[in-house]
Amino acid sequence: MPRNVEIKARVKDLEVVRQRILALRSNAAYDVRPESLIIKQKDSFFNLPTGKCGKLKLRKMGKLQELIYYDREESSGPKLSSYNKCEVNEDVEKVLTNALGTWGIVEKERKLIMVGQTRVHFDSVVDLGDFVELEVVLNDSQTVEDGQSIAKDLMSHMGVEDEDLISVSYVNMLVKNK
């Protein structure tokens, strides 16, 4: 199962944080790919059977749809996330909604910059605000601690402090706010 080490943080100014990441291009130690993708995403979260941990979501990005199951702890620091995903067709949403029901929907605009093995997301989330998210994609030989070290290094370059970190998912924040 693929693994990431992730952090999510609330930020006041996405562009300031983005410029700090882009400034790493002048440092040969960082492989910054500045071609920033802009992606509109809609995630629908489905109910899971009682006793099942994790989250099951359908992510729509234009015509592309992915079904993603992931499990991660709800803590504010860099944390492990294990996941499976597959591309699906449009009929899946109706089937899953009828079979399981939904419990939340998240809509966001995401800008993506790759820094080495890390996906840096700059998210504007409807009804929540602006966030930055790091996903350090671990290879088979890397430990969680390796990923945490990479995440903490990038956090320091972005100016993200521990008190900025968010321990829960966007969908949990939205449901709590209702």
C-alpha positions as CSV (number, residue, x, y, z in Angstrom):
1,M,0.0,0.0,0.0
2,P,1.5,3.4,-0.9
3,R,2.5,5.7,2.0
4,N,2.9,9.4,2.5
5,V,3.9,11.5,5.4
6,E,1.5,14.5,5.5
7,I,1.0,17.9,7.2
8,K,-1.8,20.4,6.7
9,A,-1.6,24.0,7.9
10,R,-3.8,27.0,7.8
11,V,-2.0,30.0,6.1
12,K,-2.8,33.7,5.9
13,D,-1.4,34.2,2.4
14,L,-1.0,31.3,0.0
15,E,1.1,33.4,-2.5
16,V,3.7,34.3,0.1
17,V,4.1,30.6,1.0
18,R,4.2,29.6,-2.7
19,Q,7.0,32.2,-3.3
20,R,9.0,30.8,-0.4
21,I,8.8,27.3,-2.0
22,L,9.7,28.7,-5.4
23,A,12.7,30.4,-3.9
24,L,14.2,27.0,-3.2
25,R,15.0,26.7,-6.9
26,S,18.2,28.6,-6.2
27,N,19.3,25.8,-3.8
28,A,20.7,22.8,-5.7
29,A,19.7,20.5,-2.8
30,Y,16.0,20.9,-3.8
31,D,14.5,19.6,-7.0
32,V,11.7,22.2,-7.4
33,R,9.5,21.8,-10.4
34,P,7.8,25.1,-10.6
35,E,5.2,24.3,-13.2
36,S,2.3,24.9,-10.9
37,L,-0.8,22.9,-11.9
38,I,-4.2,24.4,-10.9
39,I,-6.8,21.7,-10.2
40,K,-10.4,22.1,-9.2
41,Q,-11.4,19.1,-7.0
42,K,-14.7,17.9,-5.5
43,D,-14.4,15.1,-2.9
44,S,-17.4,13.1,-1.8
45,F,-17.0,11.1,1.3
46,F,-18.9,7.9,1.8
47,N,-20.1,6.2,5.0
48,L,-18.1,3.0,5.9
49,P,-19.4,0.0,7.8
50,T,-19.3,0.2,11.6
51,G,-15.8,-0.6,12.9
52,K,-14.0,0.3,9.7
53,C,-11.3,2.9,10.1
54,G,-10.2,5.4,7.5
55,K,-12.1,7.3,4.8
56,L,-13.5,6.4,1.4
57,K,-13.8,9.3,-1.1
58,L,-14.6,9.9,-4.7
59,R,-12.4,12.7,-6.1
60,K,-13.6,14.5,-9.2
61,M,-11.1,16.5,-11.2
62,G,-12.7,17.6,-14.5
63,K,-13.5,14.3,-16.4
64,L,-11.1,12.3,-14.2
65,Q,-12.5,10.4,-11.2
66,E,-10.6,8.5,-8.6
67,L,-11.9,6.3,-5.8
68,I,-9.5,6.7,-2.8
69,Y,-9.4,4.8,0.5
70,Y,-7.0,6.2,3.1
71,D,-6.2,5.8,6.7
72,R,-4.2,8.3,8.8
73,E,-4.1,9.4,12.4
74,E,-5.7,12.7,13.4
75,S,-2.7,14.6,14.8
76,S,-1.3,18.0,13.9
77,G,2.4,17.0,13.2
78,P,3.8,15.1,10.2
79,K,1.8,11.8,10.1
80,L,1.7,8.6,8.1
81,S,-1.1,8.1,5.6
82,S,-1.6,4.8,3.8
83,Y,-3.9,4.8,0.8
84,N,-5.2,2.9,-2.2
85,K,-6.7,4.6,-5.3
86,C,-8.0,3.7,-8.7
87,E,-9.6,5.5,-11.6
88,V,-13.4,4.9,-12.0
89,N,-16.1,5.9,-14.3
90,E,-19.0,8.3,-13.6
91,D,-21.5,5.5,-12.6
92,V,-19.6,4.7,-9.4
93,E,-20.8,7.8,-7.5
94,K,-24.4,6.8,-7.9
95,V,-23.7,3.2,-6.9
96,L,-21.7,4.3,-3.8
97,T,-24.2,7.0,-2.8
98,N,-27.1,4.5,-3.0
99,A,-25.2,1.7,-1.2
100,L,-23.3,3.7,1.5
101,G,-24.6,7.2,1.6
102,T,-22.4,10.3,1.8
103,W,-21.4,12.3,4.9
104,G,-19.5,15.2,3.5
105,I,-18.4,17.1,0.4
106,V,-15.2,19.2,0.0
107,E,-14.7,21.6,-2.9
108,K,-11.3,23.2,-3.4
109,E,-9.0,24.8,-5.9
110,R,-5.5,23.3,-5.6
111,K,-2.2,24.5,-6.9
112,L,0.5,21.8,-7.0
113,I,4.3,22.2,-7.0
114,M,6.6,19.2,-6.7
115,V,9.7,19.5,-4.5
116,G,11.7,16.4,-4.9
117,Q,9.4,13.5,-3.7
118,T,7.0,15.9,-2.0
119,R,3.7,17.2,-3.4
120,V,3.2,20.7,-2.1
121,H,-0.5,21.7,-2.3
122,F,-1.8,25.2,-2.0
123,D,-5.5,24.8,-1.3
124,S,-8.4,27.3,-1.3
125,V,-11.2,25.3,0.3
126,V,-14.8,26.5,-0.1
127,D,-16.2,27.6,3.3
128,L,-12.9,27.0,5.1
129,G,-10.1,29.2,3.7
130,D,-6.5,28.8,2.6
131,F,-4.2,25.9,3.5
132,V,-0.9,24.4,2.5
133,E,-0.5,20.6,2.5
134,L,2.6,18.5,2.1
135,E,2.6,14.9,1.0
136,V,6.0,13.3,1.2
137,V,5.7,10.2,-0.9
138,L,7.8,7.5,0.8
139,N,9.6,4.9,-1.2
140,D,9.8,1.3,0.1
141,S,13.2,1.8,1.8
142,Q,12.2,5.0,3.6
143,T,10.9,5.2,7.2
144,V,8.1,7.4,8.5
145,E,10.9,9.3,10.3
146,D,12.6,10.1,7.0
147,G,9.3,11.6,5.7
148,Q,8.8,13.6,8.9
149,S,12.3,15.0,8.5
150,I,11.6,16.1,4.9
151,A,8.2,17.6,5.9
152,K,9.7,19.6,8.9
153,D,12.5,20.9,6.6
154,L,10.0,22.2,4.1
155,M,7.8,23.6,6.8
156,S,10.7,25.7,8.1
157,H,11.3,27.1,4.5
158,M,7.6,27.9,4.2
159,G,7.4,29.7,7.6
160,V,4.9,27.2,8.9
161,E,4.9,26.9,12.6
162,D,3.6,24.0,14.8
163,E,0.7,26.1,15.9
164,D,-0.4,26.5,12.2
165,L,-0.8,22.8,11.8
166,I,-4.3,21.2,11.5
167,S,-5.0,17.8,12.9
168,V,-8.1,16.9,11.0
169,S,-9.2,16.6,7.4
170,Y,-11.1,19.3,5.5
171,V,-14.3,17.2,5.5
172,N,-14.1,16.9,9.3
173,M,-13.7,20.7,9.7
174,L,-16.6,21.3,7.4
175,V,-18.9,18.9,9.2
176,K,-17.9,20.4,12.6
177,N,-18.7,23.9,11.3
178,K,-22.2,23.0,10.3
